[in-house]
């Protein structure tokens, strides 16, 4: 003969289901945080290995800075900075001197950045796959956790 479930059994089953749902959600949040940090670690390791295999060289100081087919001597790049400094001391409205000085600094920074050459060092396919595989899988894990719908 089967016993009819009473109201206490139903309440106990409901409490058990609520507790199980709470624990599942809590464990899921811990797992999400762990996946985020493991992905971040993998992304960092992959990018570190990639950047270790790049050679950065500069052609600054070879005598000329090229703008298209026109080339300037390296010292001529500093001319706007010097003109800006002179304008700061000579003019009453110093805003024009600051503008010319700022333009000169931007030109020098652009000249230095444009003179950089980046070359890939020779490596074997195994290391290449590990480097880009770590970066891609780690980036994927981080992005999945960042853009996850709750």
Buried (B, 14 or more C-beta within 10 A) or exposed (E): EEEEEEEEEEEEEEEEEEEEEEEEEEEEEEEBEEBBEBBBBBBBBBBEBBEEBEEEEEEBEEEEBEEEEEEBEBEEBBEBBEBBBEBBEEEEEEEEBEEBBEBBBEBBEEBEEEBEEEEEEEEEEEEBEBBEEBBEBBBEBBEEBEEEEE
